[in-house]
Every structure is written in C-alpha cells, then in structure tokens.
Amino acid sequence: MKSRRFALSCAVAGALLAPVSAMAATLTVMQTEAPRSMDPGDQTATFTAAVLDPMYEGLLARASDLSLKPALATEWSSDDAGLVWTFKLREGVTFHDGTPFNADAVVKNFARHLDTKRGLAASGRLRTFIDGVSAVDDKTVQFKLKKPYPAFLALLSTGPCLMVSPTADAAGTIGSKAVGTGPYKLAEYKSGEYVLEDKNPNYWGGAPKGADEIKWTWTSEPSVMNMALQTGDADIVNPLPPAFAAQVDANPEMKLNKSDGSAVFWVSLNTKLKPLDDVRVRQALNYATDREGLVRAIMQGYATPANSPLAPVTPGYDKSLAPYSYDIEKAKQLLAEAGYPDGFEMSTIVQEPEARIGELLQAMWAKAGVKLDVRRMESGVWSKAAFADPAGKQADNIGSVIASWSSGVNGADLQFRPLYHSASSSPAGANLGFFNDPKLDALVDKAASTLDEQARNAIYVDAQKEVNEQAPHVLLYTTQDLYAARANVKGAWLVPGGLVIAKEATKE
C-alpha cells in the first residue's frame, strides 16, 4: 500500500545547497512518502520497501529481468509434493551489527512471523502456508508448508522474508534502526526528513556497485518533486507526477521511464457499516464512478481504468471483464432498491497524494445523492486509521479508505489474499473493509495450492468475477509506472508496481 509526506524546511533547503563536491558521491532519491518502519517484516508499503531494499536481503532476490536468483541461499530443492523445501545458505555472511547469518538466524526470522503475538504487519501471508522452519545444520534450513504453494519461491524475495538481525530484533530496535546483510547499511534516519545509507564495507558480495551513499527524501507535493528533479537536488524521483511527464520526456538532461505497472487504486468500503453492508449500495458506488474521467484528470492518461481487482500484468487477469459502466441512473436505481432513494452520507480517509481522487469522487457520487466527507490525514495517522479494527472504524465512522496495492510480479495470491480474504481483515491484513465472503475465500485458497498454471488462472478468473459482483471495493484504475532520473544516473530500475531499485545506481 502507499502513503506520503514532505515539508521543504530550512534543514532540507540547506542540504540542497551543499557543495557539489560533497554531494557528488551521493545518490538522492525522492519519493512520495516517508518510510513506515525500518523493519521489512512490519510494513507493506512499496516506497518503504524501496528504502529498505539496499539494506536487506532474502534467501532469493529478483534480478533486473524479474527472474528469481540466489541471494542468501545458494541452492534449494523440494520434495515431490512441494511441501518440504531445503535451502543451502551462503557462507561468510554477517549482519551489519556483526551477528552471524546462519540457519539459526533464518529460523528466528520466520519464528517471529509465525508467532501471532508479535502482530507484525506482513506476517499474515507467511502464516497461511508455512507450517514451520527448522535448522538441518548451521548452513541448511528446511521449510515445511501446510499445502503446496506455487508462489513460495517468489514469496521468499518479498518484505517479510528479508532477513533482519536476530540481535537487533531481540533488542526491539529493528523498527527504527535497520540491520540487515545488504550492500548498504543505515547511516542515519532522521524521522520526517531523510534516510541516509552508506556502503557496507564488509558486504559478502564484494565492494557494492552503487553510489557511495544513498539519500532518501520524500514529498507529497508534485511541484516540489518536479523542481527537485529539474534543479538536480534529486537524482531520481518516484513516482513522477504524471502532470510533468511530457516536460521531463522533452528534457535531454533527464530520462522518463515508463512501464506497465501493477498498482491498483481503489476505495475499500467498510462492509460492517450501514449502508455499505448492502451489496446494492456498493454496486451503486461503482456505477457512480467515472473511471475514464479519473484517468484523464489525475493520471493524464498514464493509467488504465480498472475492470478487475488484478492489474493487466498479473497472471490470471481477465481483460474481458466489464462489470461497471459509468451509469448514474443505474446507481440511483440500486440505491432506491436498497432503501436510499435520497442517497446517504459517508466518509473516506485519504492521504494527501490521493486527496484529488477523493475530491473527484465527491463530485461524481453527489450526482447519485451520496454525500462524501473526504478526510485528509498525514501518513502515520492515516495508516493507524486505515488498519483499525471494526470497532475502531465504527467509533470514528470511517466508511471507506482510498489506497492502492501492488502484488508486483509475485502473483495473484498476493493481491487477492491480503485485500479480500476474510483472514486478512485489518488489523491482521489489508482487507480494510472487513469483507467476508466464504465463496471467495474458497476460490483464493484453492487457486493458491493449484500447481497447474492454466487451472490456477481459471480459478482466478472466477475470483475476479466474484469480487466484481460483491463490490467490496470501488476499483478505480491501474497506473503505469513512471519514474524519472537525471541523465547521468545509470543502473536504477523498477519492479512493476513502483518499487525503485537503487542499490546499483551510479552518477556519471
């Protein structure tokens, strides 16, 4: 999920005016939100993952061609049933605090996620399939799965499976001070301003290839982001506000990078709150939404109106679906059938970068008689409210949440399960509207353990139809990934969904 915030303070302005010679070895990346945690297992935000990527590693990693490659594991194998997986670990690896990386460290990393009392934000997706993790010897670990899971290896490259120092985790400091095994280590984290990462001189892979240091900053203001790129105060901006895409593309001092994305934007509807517990009301809101208009007004065309909970790049996506046209009269009809011929009032919570979405929906839904109260919140406040339990949302009368989610290249299960499975209802997961549909749960569970890809994708088509019919979300659009860099930046790349990989980027 995504969030953001930045203030152009005197401190930041001073940093921007630092001597060029002092900045030459620093790669500055500006994103649209502050990191939520320095613990990769206790957050699910794309832009936080980008900040943490240079400092942490998993057993496997994604290569720039999006294939899986060895990282902290050098080889692996499974039994015929796909239930027992054995991994050989890399020799000579230590965490940034000197703690050895070994089988015991792997076991402790997964034990913290399997412990339901820990309450880490990204644990749910692991507990669903992992039965246990054990050490065979100091450099060999074995995973036992509850059932076959075709996306298991891909899962091991994602946030909750990145290895944190057991020493730092036991000390309770990992949330504010990153300690991994990656090519960069945390130098300074000044909350609200920046994160600074230095090269790790003891990196197992030899001298890191990227800049001497990476500085991460953030802003919720599109104009500030564009200006920082134009002046060279930022070397990379991610995502580039679509309003500036043409300008950047025409400037030889900059590079516009665009690709098919996997981030789906939506409005999660609180199905525990009247009248949103009525499927007809939820469908009405979908009919009252002009997706084409949103794409034009907000994304300047760099997006695709959503017809599915999956992005077009996700295996199993069904492009033939067309569940909701823009039809105000149909919306009014459904509201009348549900007992709301004069409409109703509801609220939505939104972070600053998505505030424009809220304003446009406010105007669109008003035509059907729905009065939408758009509540803007700072990132941390929004996150707490968005992931509140039913009682918390009821107390605050939170009717909906505007957000986005990307499973990246990791498959449909990591889109369906966190957002729609009943076991993922917040605060345990990102099912922010507490949607509970046994039919969909069964489809998601069946697909996740179906080894045949064609059969699995057929199940996901049925799951897409069920989500569209039950309408727990008002699906908005899937974005194109846009990021921009100064022309002298080499080696950065993007994982579909907006995760910028900067650890091998240099400035020439």
Secondary structure, 3 states (H helix, E strand, C coil): CCCCCCCCCHHHHHHHCCCHHHHCCEEEEEECCCCCCCCHHHCCCHHHHHHHCCCCCCCEEECCCCCEEECCEEEEEECCCCCEEEEEECCCCECCCCCECCHHHHHHHHHHHHCCCCCCCCCHHHHCCEEEEEEEECCEEEEEECCCCCCHHHHCCCHHHCCCCHHHHHHCCCCCCCCCCCCEEEEEEECCCEEEEEECCCCCCCCCCCCCEEEEEECCCHHHHHHHHHHCCCCEEECCCHHHHHHHHCCCCEEEEEEEEEEEEEEEECCCCCCCCCHHHHHHHHHCCCHHHHHHHHHCCCEEECCCCCCCCCCCCCCCCCCCCCCHHHHHHHHHHCCCCCCEEEEEEEEHHHHHHHHHHHHHHHCCCEEEEEEEECHHHHHHHHCCCHHHHHHCCCCEEEEEEECCCCCCHHHHHHHHCHHHECCCCCECCCCCCHHHHHHHHHHHCCCCHHHHHHHHHHHHHHHHHHCCEEEEEEEEEEEEEECCEECCEEECCCEEECCCCEEC
